[in-house]
Amino acid sequence: MKTSLLPLLLVTAACGGSKPAPAPAPTPAPPASDPAPMKPDPVSVAGTQPAPPAPVPPRAPADQEFLNRCRGALESAKQQLPAILDVKDKRTVANTFEPFNELSRFIANGANMAQLHREVNPDGKIRDAARTCEREISTFVSELLLDKRVYDAIKAVDVGKEDADTKRFAMTTLRDYKRAGVALPDKQRARIKEIDDAVTELSQQHAKNIAEDTRFLEVTDPKRLDGMPADWIAAHKPVNGVIKISTDYPDYVPFVTYANDDELKKQIYILFRSRGDARNEEVLQKLLVLRAEKAKLLGFKDWADYVADDKMLKPGKAASAFIERVTNLAKKRAAKDYAELLAQLKKTDPKAKAVGDWQKAWLENQIKKEAYAVDSTEVRNYFPFEQTLAGLLSITSQIYDIQYKPVTSVETWHPSVKVFDVMRGDEKLGRIFLDLHPRADKYKHAAQFDILTGVTGKQLPEGALVCNFPDPKDGPALMDHGDVVTMFHEFGHLMHHVLGGKHHWIPQSGVATERDFVEAPSQMFEEWGWSYETLAKFAKHHKTGEVIPQALVDKMRKANTFARGTWVVQQMFYAAIALQFHQADPAKLDQLATVKKLQARYTPFAYVEGTKFHTSFGHLVGYSSMYYTYMWSLVIARDMLTPFGKTGLLDTKVTYRYRDRILAPGGAKPAADLVADYLGRKYDFKAFEKYLAE
């Protein structure tokens, strides 16, 4: 997942980061990847003694210090406005575009800082300060995008003789101003601003309600953990006779996959699928009302049409058609998958007539063990966390011609965060922060957050990976193979951000492509987590050191094709929720009833009473109506893998071409053009249809 703070030309932080903050105004911030200069030690001059040091003022509270740094970026941005507005001569790229780009850079720095810390900082006061700063930045950006003076200034620049990048910068900037509502009458522009401010606050509240709603299943009889891996049990020792199992991913996913106790699986499933239920229906209702109003003010039928207007797949009805097309492609296979799951369930429950959604993962695992001879608890032994991370870094070093240099001198938001400079020889390309283990009140999913967007000559790109993988402090930290694939996926976003971060114009740097292409490079990179060619480089048994056998990987790949049909229709169920929530009249939308209806329509699994999946579905805020873009991106990702069919995944002739034609250009071209440059043709559905048929 790639996060977004503000869907604007100024800030495109796709799944944001904590780092050295930009300097306060008016001094432009140095690249945050560089350490602060050291002050010289006092020395005696002409035999005199140095003056005693001045008293050190008391340090401000951490939350106020954070707020001051974050607001410093906002003030630096505001101080660029006079340079844009006070031009008396002919408007040029130098006197108008350049200060606007600087303004955008400072805004992105502050917004990224706020977005990351509200999701990962252990200090609740700093998280609140980050939300405050984020709201202030959002308010300024909303005002800026509704400011006709700035719009007219940018429009007045003649770009007829400029290079392609500058022309694209002008086009996208003017487009985004129009999409923001700059052409509306004053009263409507004022209302748009009110909506934007309210949406920011509601979005923050929605995320907070999920992150801070960790729930626990308490087990008093250790025998009820039958089926769980030994390392998982060792990490969950009883305290006062009670074993606590949380709804965080490292607890929840293994439990519903391996635990034999059906009753406990159902209990934790209901807990997991009910997070946020105390408040988030109300939050979503308010959010949907505001989004619908804004879309209509801007001349669109609904929010889904508005959001799709600048994407690859548009408008909203095209998304509906895509969801139906994919569902129809997968429906027959999904029915076959479900029949196999039910047959497996009947082996332990002969009277079973239906498969419960909470039973799906466990049954899939049982079938993979019996039909495909793949025991996921055995597969885990080849993927201890530290070894897996090292393998990922080694592979990306090879295929992208980069190196990782550990950094220990930089302050991070938590002691567990690892920091690396990304190098190519002696050239520093950027910096990455890896926050990979769960803790209280931390972001619960997996995502890449921008910290700094690369701007040539100004700052190098920095990004953070925020995930919830098993923690080595609890033992070998064995990872399910699904976790390994997630790690590769999210690292694909990080590579896109760093390798695409060498552009002059902010809207073209890093992961700045159309939102419905953002996931394609990451979904493509998942394949490196499935190939024996790459797994053999790092997947070794944590006790014996044995390299994972090719026969086992082959069986894993074959087993992975099982339940692909049910997985696809489940994804289309999620996509339909997101789309229909944003197409319906909010005043008439019954959220839970709609979820029940869509689950019955798209999936073979019945709704489970007591759950409210939509209240913890964070994509409803981050991706709004566009959850379908995950599958749309997968269509393109499967096509982008086709050049590797004959060469293998480590052939640098292909990986370098992919790096240079897909990742490095960032958003300097439309995504369809990037893919055509790389493939030598337009993308199509053939590879995806083959993938569904495997």
Protein Blocks (a to p, Z undefined) as FASTA:
>chain_A
ZZdfbdcfklccdfbdddddddddfbdcddfkbccddddddddeehiacddddddddddd
fklmmmmmmmmmmmmmmmmmmmmmmpmbdcdfklmmmmmmmmmmmmmmmmmmmmmmmmmp
mblklmmmmmmmmmmmmmmmmmmmmmmklmmmmmmpccklmcfklmmmmmmmmmmmmmno
pmpcfklmmmmmmmmmmmmmmmmmmmmmmmmmcccdddfblklmgoiafklmmmmcceeh
iacddfbfklmmmmmmmmmblklmmmmmmmmmmgoklmmmmmmmmmmmmmmmmmmmnopa
blmlmmmmmmmbdcfklmmmmmmmmmmmmmmmmmmmmmmmmmmmmmmmmmbcbdcfklmm
mmmmmmmmmmnopafklmmmmmcfklmmmmmmmmmmmmnopaddddfkbccfbfklccdd
ddehjbcfbdcdddfbdcehiafbdcdddfbdcdehkaccddddddddddfklonopacf
klmmmmmmmmmmmmmmmmmmccfblklgcjlbcfklmmmmmmmmmmmmmgmklmmmmmcc
fklopacdfklmmmmmmmmmgoklmmmmmmmmmmmmmmmmmmpcfklmcfklmmmmmmmm
mpmcdcdehiafklmmmklmmnmmmmmmmmmmmmmmmmmmmmmmmnojmlmklmmmmmmm
mmmnmmmbcfklmmmmmnopacdfklmmmmmmZZ
